[in-house]
Amino acid sequence: MDSPGALRAVIVDDEPLARDGIRLLLAGDPEIAVAAESGDGPDALEVIRRLRPDLVFLDVQMPEMSGFEVMASLPPDELPAVIFVTAFDRYALRAFEVHALDYLLKPFDDDRFYDALRRAKAHVRLSRMSDLSQRLLSLLQSYGDPAAAAAAGSPPPPRGGAGSEPPPAGAGYLRRLAIKDGCRVVFLGVDEIDWIEAADYYVQVHAGGKSYLHRETMNSVEGKLDPARFVRIHRSAIVNRDRIKELRTQGRRDTVVVLAGGAELKVARSHREKLSALR
């Protein structure tokens, strides 16, 4: 019997023995429930669309449709966590380009498999908690409570008629982030943020000497932050303007931002103009 909250996995491989091997490796893990198996690309695509699993062990070379084609046929919001399992190492780079969690090269040993599985479980749990946090904030916002709306990162609903005062500067931008941190959700005010670092499909939020991994892309976070308060200085760094302590020149062309907490961040040449107002 599957454990409550178990991660639902699908095994996709055109070799029955390969499917059997993965199923046996998963059998001893109470946190994983094998929801289905598939032996070819089109059937795998139908199964993934129908079951919406958390995790897929996906072969690359299969009849009619490859593992990459299966992934490309799914919209982003339906993509599960994927571990590619194949006998060919030439696909490894492409696997990570499509953001697979791991790439198991046959034959692999048990330790290698369980290492990939541990990281996949951590990824899915983080994803679940992030989604739950966002739904909670949206629910609070729907009640129209000003405090709840602020927690959700949106301004409270307007009061009064046409004569109401215009919204203050910064209205409509993100005010707090809900971040999964271990077994809890931390609500972090944007005023507390020192800087934000890109980490693939996540961002690392640095605040008060601590850092938090948040499941959201850099571009998405940037679009929600007030540009009067935050500035992107590099494709992988956004800083709180109030935390900037120094602008330092290194060599003939390089510029470095020094934050109040001591962090030193390089400024990309294409972003230097954004800091001109600080001089």
C-alpha positions in Angstrom: 0.0 0.0 0.0 1.4 3.4 -1.0 2.3 5.9 1.8 0.2 9.1 2.0 1.9 11.8 0.1 4.1 9.4 -1.8 5.7 10.7 -5.0 4.1 9.2 -8.1 6.6 7.9 -10.6 6.3 6.7 -14.1 9.0 4.4 -15.7 9.5 4.8 -19.5 11.8 2.4 -21.3 11.3 0.2 -24.4 13.2 -2.6 -22.7 11.1 -4.6 -20.3 14.2 -5.7 -18.3 15.2 -2.1 -17.8 11.8 -1.2 -16.5 11.9 -4.2 -14.2 15.2 -3.1 -12.8 14.1 0.4 -12.0 10.8 -0.9 -10.5 12.8 -3.2 -8.2 15.1 -0.4 -7.1 12.1 1.8 -6.2 10.1 -1.0 -4.5 11.9 -0.5 -1.1 11.3 3.2 -1.0 8.0 4.0 0.8 8.1 7.6 -0.5 7.8 6.5 -4.1 4.7 4.9 -5.7 5.1 3.6 -9.3 1.9 4.9 -11.0 2.6 3.4 -14.5 5.1 2.0 -16.9 5.4 2.6 -20.6 7.4 1.1 -23.5 7.3 3.7 -26.2 7.2 7.5 -26.7 3.6 8.1 -27.7 2.2 5.9 -24.9 4.5 7.7 -22.4 3.2 11.0 -23.5 -0.4 9.9 -23.0 0.4 8.4 -19.6 2.2 11.6 -18.4 -0.6 13.8 -19.6 -3.3 11.6 -17.9 -1.6 10.9 -14.6 0.5 14.1 -14.1 3.3 12.2 -12.2 5.8 13.9 -9.9 8.8 12.0 -11.4 9.6 10.2 -14.7 12.4 7.8 -15.4 12.7 8.4 -19.1 14.7 6.5 -21.8 16.1 8.5 -24.6 15.9 6.2 -27.6 12.5 4.6 -28.0 10.2 3.6 -30.9 8.3 6.4 -32.7 9.2 9.2 -30.3 12.4 9.9 -28.3 12.5 10.9 -24.7 13.4 14.5 -25.8 10.4 14.6 -28.1 8.2 13.5 -25.2 9.4 16.4 -23.1 9.1 18.8 -26.0 5.4 17.8 -26.4 4.5 18.8 -22.9 3.7 22.4 -21.9 5.9 23.7 -19.1 3.2 23.5 -16.4 2.8 19.7 -17.1 6.5 18.8 -17.1 7.4 16.4 -14.3 10.8 16.0 -12.8 12.8 13.9 -15.2 15.7 11.5 -14.8 17.0 10.3 -18.1 18.1 6.7 -18.2 20.0 5.6 -21.3 23.0 3.6 -22.6 24.3 6.5 -24.6 26.5 9.2 -23.1 26.3 11.5 -26.2 22.9 12.8 -25.0 24.1 14.0 -21.6 24.6 17.7 -22.6 21.2 17.9 -24.3 19.5 16.3 -21.3 20.7 19.1 -19.0 19.8 21.7 -21.6 16.2 20.6 -21.3 16.6 20.8 -17.5 16.5 17.1 -16.7 17.4 16.5 -13.0 19.9 13.8 -13.7 21.3 11.5 -16.4 21.8 7.8 -15.5 24.1 6.0 -17.9 23.5 2.3 -18.2 24.8 0.2 -16.6 24.6 2.1 -13.3 25.0 0.8 -9.8 22.5 1.1 -6.9 24.4 3.9 -5.2 24.3 6.0 -8.3 20.6 5.4 -8.8 19.7 6.2 -5.2 21.8 9.4 -5.3 19.8 10.6 -8.3 16.6 9.5 -6.5 17.4 11.5 -3.3 18.0 14.7 -5.3 14.8 14.1 -7.3 12.7 13.7 -4.1 14.2 16.9 -2.6 13.4 18.8 -5.8 9.8 17.6 -5.9 9.2 18.4 -2.2 10.5 21.9 -2.7 8.3 22.3 -5.7 5.2 21.1 -3.8 5.9 23.4 -0.9 6.4 26.4 -3.1 3.2 25.7 -5.0 1.3 25.3 -1.7 2.7 28.6 -0.4 1.6 30.5 -3.5 -1.9 29.0 -3.4 -2.2 30.0 0.3 -1.1 33.6 -0.5 -3.6 33.7 -3.4 -6.4 32.5 -1.2 -5.6 35.2 1.4 -5.5 37.8 -1.3 -9.0 36.8 -2.6 -10.6 37.9 0.7 -9.6 41.5 0.1 -7.9 41.9 3.4 -5.2 44.7 3.0 -2.7 42.8 5.1 -3.3 39.6 3.3 -3.1 41.4 -0.1 0.3 42.8 1.0 1.5 39.4 2.0 0.5 38.1 -1.4 2.6 40.8 -3.0 -0.3 42.8 -4.4 -1.9 46.2 -3.3 -5.1 46.1 -1.4 -8.3 46.6 -3.4 -9.1 50.3 -3.9 -11.6 52.0 -1.6 -13.8 54.9 -2.4 -14.8 56.1 -5.9 -13.3 58.3 -8.5 -12.1 60.8 -5.9 -9.8 58.3 -4.2 -6.2 59.1 -3.9 -3.7 57.6 -6.4 -1.8 54.6 -5.2 1.6 55.2 -3.5 4.8 54.7 -5.4 5.7 51.0 -5.6 2.1 49.9 -5.4 1.5 46.6 -7.3 5.0 45.3 -6.8 6.0 42.3 -4.7 6.1 43.1 -1.0 6.9 39.7 0.5 8.2 36.3 -0.7 7.0 33.0 0.7 10.1 30.8 0.8 10.3 27.1 1.8 13.1 26.7 4.4 13.3 23.1 5.7 10.0 22.2 7.4 8.7 25.8 7.4 7.7 28.6 5.1 9.5 31.9 5.7 7.7 35.1 4.7 10.5 37.5 3.7 9.8 41.2 3.2 11.5 42.6 0.2 13.0 45.3 2.4 15.0 42.5 4.1 16.6 41.3 0.8 20.2 42.2 0.2 20.6 40.6 -3.2 19.2 37.8 -5.4 21.3 35.3 -7.3 20.2 33.2 -10.3 20.3 29.4 -9.8 18.9 27.9 -13.0 15.1 27.6 -12.5 15.5 28.9 -8.9 16.9 32.0 -7.3 19.1 32.2 -4.1 17.8 35.0 -2.0 20.4 36.6 0.3 19.0 38.5 3.3 20.7 39.4 6.6 23.5 37.0 6.3 21.3 34.1 5.4 20.3 32.7 2.0 17.2 30.9 0.9 16.5 28.9 -2.3 13.3 30.0 -3.9 11.5 28.2 -6.8 11.1 31.0 -9.3 13.2 32.1 -12.3 15.3 35.3 -12.2 13.3 37.0 -14.9 10.0 36.3 -13.1 11.3 37.7 -9.8 12.7 40.8 -11.5 9.4 41.5 -13.1 7.7 41.6 -9.7 10.2 43.8 -7.9 9.9 47.6 -7.8 12.7 48.9 -10.2 13.0 52.0 -8.0 14.2 49.7 -5.2 15.9 46.9 -7.0 18.3 46.9 -9.9 19.7 44.1 -12.0 23.4 44.4 -12.4 24.2 41.1 -14.1 22.2 38.3 -15.7 22.7 36.4 -12.5 22.4 39.2 -9.9 19.7 41.7 -8.7 20.6 44.0 -5.8 18.6 46.1 -3.3 19.6 49.7 -4.1 19.5 50.6 -0.4 22.2 48.0 0.3 24.7 49.4 -2.1 27.6 50.8 -0.1 30.3 51.4 -2.8 30.8 51.3 -6.5 34.4 50.2 -7.1 36.4 50.3 -10.3 38.6 47.3 -11.0 41.1 47.5 -13.8 40.2 49.7 -16.8 36.7 48.5 -17.5 35.3 46.4 -14.6 32.9 47.8 -12.0 32.1 46.1 -8.7 29.1 46.8 -6.4 30.0 46.5 -2.7 27.0 45.8 -0.5 26.6 46.8 3.2 27.0 43.2 4.2 30.3 43.0 2.5 29.3 41.1 -0.7 31.1 42.2 -3.8 29.3 41.7 -7.1 30.5 42.3 -10.6 28.5 44.7 -12.8 28.0 43.6 -16.4 28.9 46.2 -18.9 25.4 46.1 -20.4 23.9 47.1 -17.0 26.2 49.9 -15.9 23.9 52.7 -17.0 21.3 51.5 -14.5 23.7 52.6 -11.7 24.4 56.1 -13.1 21.7 57.6 -10.8 23.6 56.4 -7.8 26.7 58.5 -8.6 
